[in-house]
Amino acid sequence: MQVIRGLHNLRETHRGCVATIGNFDGVHRGHRAILEQCREQASRLGVPVTVVVFEPQPREFFAGDQAPPRLTRLREKVRLLGECGVEYVLCLPFNEALRSLTAEAFIDRVLIEGLGVRHLVVGDDFRFGCDRRGDFHLLTAVGESSGFGVEHTRTFTLDDERVSSTRVRTLLASGNFAGAARMLGRPYRLSGRVVADQKLGRTIGVPTANLPLLPLPLALRGVYAVVAELPNGTARAGVANIGWRPTVGSHRPVLEVHLFDFDGELYGERLAVTPCAKLRGEIKFDDFAALKRQIAADLRRAQRYFVEHPLSMGDHTLFLASAPLAREAATFDSSAELPADHDDG
């Protein structure tokens, strides 16, 4: 797997491929079906599979804070794409220069001159170019004249429901981690590197590993029973807060994880954290004493969850809740009632 950042870093060895274009946010089972299409064609042609993605994602560029929450950071997305047999990821900066390209210019510069694409797999509702003239029919016409094939993606459904990033976000926001895992093909998780922070948790006997999150809308906000995978591969149950910490203040969102029965040092290490059940929403308390009392209650509820659904340390088997554990306190979920995202692929 190789990540190519920008058209200027394309080399002759990258030319000649089966390509697909999209956000691939979450790399869910629908995305995996698309990548299987690509692998079938790549095997027939004897060429690699290349996925074209954008940073920031187009909806983030245009909508800013109103864009749908991300399911995966670029690092995690690349890892998951590699697991699906993708050889190259071409990451294009979505900026004014790219946004201003006409559909024909995008095809010429990216697909023909840049990648020398042999076959393209895209959704039949895919639109691109500053004039929005780029669509499946234009790609097919240009492909016929330029020597590359074009096919539309197969729709992947579960129980007659289309699998999409939008649907995964909705399930996560509602605390249905079992349903989200079914759509993703794996439990949803967040990952990052542990950094030093205010260390307020230590003052009340609840030390936390703090993982900074991107300053973007969050797919999850609140307090959760979680399982964290440590750098040595072992797993620990715990409780985590995801959000902006309104009581103590924060300049950016953070994932704070307290691990049960653990007193090791994690600064600088990478953690993968799997939310298993939602305990409550994010709340601003009147003072730190009230927050401290609520944290004690959160710890008891998370511990009770793992007593009822113990983590199997041998195979890391997880029980994922399909709804919040109890009636939630008032909260704001940035991912609630999102409009359908037609570009969520």
VENNOR-V940603 format. One record per pair of residues at least 12 apart in sequence whose ideal C-beta (glycine too) atoms are under 7 Angstrom apart, sorted by sequence separation. I is the first residue (numbers start at 1). J is the second residue. If there is no record, write none. Layout:
I:J  I:J
This chain:
124:136  168:180  171:183  226:238  197:210  226:239  242:255  20:34  35:49  122:136  225:239  226:240  257:271  168:183  194:209  195:210  240:255  241:256  136:152  167:183  168:184  172:188  194:210  223:239  224:240  240:256  257:273  122:139  194:211  195:212  240:257  20:38  193:211  223:241  224:242  255:273  55:74  120:139  192:211  238:257  239:258  279:298  18:38  163:183  192:212  222:242  238:258  305:325  221:242  222:243  238:259  106:128  220:242  221:243  238:260  279:301  18:41  106:129  120:143  236:259  237:260  279:302  18:42  158:182  218:242  236:260  301:325  103:128  158:183  218:243  103:129  236:262  18:45  24:51  102:129  101:129  102:130  103:131  106:134  120:148  124:152  277:305  18:47  24:53  101:130  102:131  119:148  123:152  228:257  17:47  23:53  51:81  100:130  103:133  118:148  119:149  120:150  121:151  122:152  123:153  16:47  17:48  18:49  19:50  20:51  21:52  99:130  103:134  117:148  122:153  226:257  228:259  17:49  25:57  121:153  17:50  19:52  61:94  240:273  23:57  112:146  51:86  103:138  107:142  218:253  49:85  53:89  55:91  58:94  246:282  49:86  50:87  215:252  247:284  49:87  50:88  51:89  52:90  53:91  54:92  55:93  56:94  215:253  231:269  246:284  247:285  48:87  55:94  213:252  231:270  243:282  48:88  50:90  52:92  54:94  212:252  213:253  213:254  230:271  247:288  212:254  213:255  229:271  276:318  211:254  228:271  229:272  260:303  276:319  210:254  211:255  228:272  247:291  274:318  276:320  277:321  25:70  26:71  27:72  228:273  276:321  25:71  26:72  39:85  210:256  278:324  279:325  283:329  25:72  172:219  226:273  227:274  278:325  281:328  283:330  172:220  200:248  208:256  209:257  226:274  277:325  280:328  281:329  283:331  35:84  208:257  226:275  227:276  280:329  281:330  282:331  27:77  35:85  169:219  198:248  208:258  226:276  281:331  35:86  207:258  224:275  225:276  32:84  206:258  225:277  24:77  27:80  224:277  27:81  224:278  225:279  220:275  224:279  222:278  223:279  24:81  27:84  201:258  209:266  223:280  52:110  222:280  222:281  239:298  211:271  221:281  222:282  239:299  221:282  209:271  192:255  239:302  50:115  190:255  237:306  17:88  47:118  196:267  194:266  45:118  194:267  14:88  45:119  194:268  237:311  3:78  193:268  194:269  223:298  193:269  235:311  1:78  193:270  194:271  225:302  41:119  192:270  235:313  191:270  192:271  191:271  225:305  1:82  191:272  225:306  235:316  191:273  38:121  189:272  190:273  4:88  37:121  189:273  227:311  1:86  4:89  7:92  189:274  1:87  2:88  3:89  4:90  5:91  6:92  4:91  6:93  34:121  187:274  188:275  3:91  204:292  206:295  204:295  227:318  19:111  71:165  19:115  71:168  17:115  19:117  68:166  71:169  177:275  177:276  15:115  16:116  17:117  18:118  69:169  177:277  14:115  15:116  17:118  18:119  19:120  20:121  21:122  68:169  7:109  16:118  20:122  7:110  18:121  175:278  10:114  7:114  222:331  221:331  221:332  221:333  221:334  76:191  37:153  218:334  219:335  37:154  217:334  34:153  33:154  33:156  30:156  29:156  187:318  30:163  187:320  29:163  30:164  28:163  28:165  26:165  181:320  25:165  28:168  73:214  26:168  178:320  177:320  178:321  179:322  70:214  177:321  178:322  70:216  175:321  176:322  69:216  176:323  69:217  71:219  175:323  68:217  69:218  70:219  175:324  67:217  69:219  65:217  32:185  29:183  28:183  29:184  28:184  29:185  60:216  28:185  26:184  173:333  173:335  172:335  173:336  169:335  169:338  166:338  166:340  166:341  165:341  166:344  165:344  164:344  125:342  123:345  69:334  69:335  68:338  68:341  59:343  58:343  31:345  25:344  23:343  23:344  24:345  23:345  22:345
